[in-house]
Amino acid sequence: MKRSLPVAAGVGLLAGLAVHRLVPSVPTSAGIAAIYAGATYFYVAFDISLLAEAPRFNDRVDRLGCGVGLFGVATSPLLFAHYAGVGDGSVLGFGAAFVGTVGFLTLSEQARRLDGD
């Protein structure tokens, strides 16, 4: 756990600097750095993976709801890129933030489940 914070800070800083080269906005870069630092912390501290088993739903309506949500998660960055224009650097920044957010939420939920056991 002692090495988790420095590793997370380093990954967050690298992600923030990389995005800052694409989108020269300090608040945007800082936000993305925080997202990736948080995701990295949970990944290192709890030894969990983004490729862990996905939740399974028994109810047909729950499966349909999950499918609709996953469709939205998968297509929204592409639709945003089409709307904003592929050549714009902010689209890459949005994509980095979006992927990092999904990773952070997934890892933090897995860590919560492990911590509760």
C-alpha positions in Angstrom: 0.0 0.0 0.0 3.0 2.3 0.6 4.1 2.2 -3.0 0.5 2.7 -4.4 0.4 6.4 -3.8 3.7 7.3 -5.5 3.0 5.0 -8.5 -0.5 6.5 -8.8 0.9 10.1 -8.6 3.5 9.2 -11.3 1.0 7.7 -13.7 -1.5 10.6 -13.1 1.3 13.1 -13.8 2.3 11.4 -17.0 -1.3 11.2 -18.2 -1.9 14.8 -17.4 1.3 15.9 -19.2 0.5 13.8 -22.2 -3.0 15.3 -22.5 -1.7 18.8 -21.8 0.3 18.5 -25.0 -2.9 17.8 -26.9 -5.2 20.1 -25.1 -3.3 23.0 -23.5 -5.7 23.6 -20.7 -4.5 23.2 -17.1 -7.9 22.3 -15.6 -8.5 19.6 -18.2 -5.0 18.2 -17.7 -5.3 18.3 -13.9 -8.7 16.5 -14.1 -7.4 13.7 -16.3 -4.3 13.4 -14.1 -6.6 12.9 -11.1 -8.7 10.3 -12.9 -5.7 8.2 -13.9 -4.0 8.6 -10.5 -7.2 7.3 -8.8 -7.5 4.4 -11.2 -3.9 3.5 -10.8 -4.1 3.7 -7.0 -6.9 1.1 -6.9 -5.1 -1.1 -9.5 -1.9 -1.2 -7.5 -3.3 -1.1 -4.0 -5.9 -3.9 -4.4 -4.2 -6.0 -7.1 -7.3 -6.0 -9.3 -7.7 -6.0 -13.1 -10.0 -4.2 -15.5 -10.4 -7.6 -17.3 -12.0 -9.3 -14.3 -15.3 -11.1 -14.6 -18.1 -8.8 -15.7 -21.3 -8.7 -13.6 -23.9 -11.2 -14.6 -27.6 -10.5 -14.4 -30.3 -13.1 -14.1 -33.3 -10.9 -14.9 -33.9 -10.3 -18.6 -34.7 -6.6 -18.0 -31.4 -6.2 -16.1 -29.5 -7.7 -19.0 -31.3 -5.5 -21.4 -30.5 -2.4 -19.3 -26.8 -3.4 -19.0 -26.6 -3.9 -22.8 -28.1 -0.5 -23.6 -25.7 1.1 -21.2 -22.7 -0.7 -22.6 -23.8 0.3 -26.1 -23.9 4.0 -25.0 -20.5 3.7 -23.3 -19.0 2.1 -26.5 -20.5 4.5 -29.0 -20.5 7.9 -27.3 -16.8 8.7 -27.8 -17.1 7.9 -31.5 -20.2 10.1 -31.9 -18.5 12.9 -30.0 -15.5 12.6 -32.4 -17.9 12.8 -35.4 -19.6 15.8 -33.9 -16.4 17.7 -32.9 -14.2 16.8 -35.8 -11.6 14.1 -35.7 -8.7 16.5 -36.3 -9.4 18.4 -33.1 -7.0 17.6 -30.2 -9.9 18.1 -27.7 -11.5 14.9 -29.0 -8.4 12.9 -28.0 -8.5 14.6 -24.6 -12.2 13.7 -24.2 -11.4 10.1 -25.2 -8.6 9.9 -22.6 -10.9 11.3 -19.9 -13.7 9.0 -20.9 -11.6 5.8 -20.9 -10.0 6.9 -17.6 -13.4 7.5 -16.0 -14.7 4.1 -17.0 -11.5 2.5 -15.7 -11.6 4.4 -12.4 -15.2 3.6 -11.7 -14.7 -0.1 -12.6 -11.6 -0.5 -10.4 -13.0 1.5 -7.5 -16.1 -0.7 -7.4 -14.0 -3.9 -7.5 -11.8 -2.5 -4.7 -15.0 -1.7 -2.7 -16.2 -5.3 -3.1 -12.8 -6.7 -2.1 -12.5 -4.4 0.9 -16.0 -5.4 2.1 -15.2 -9.2 2.1 
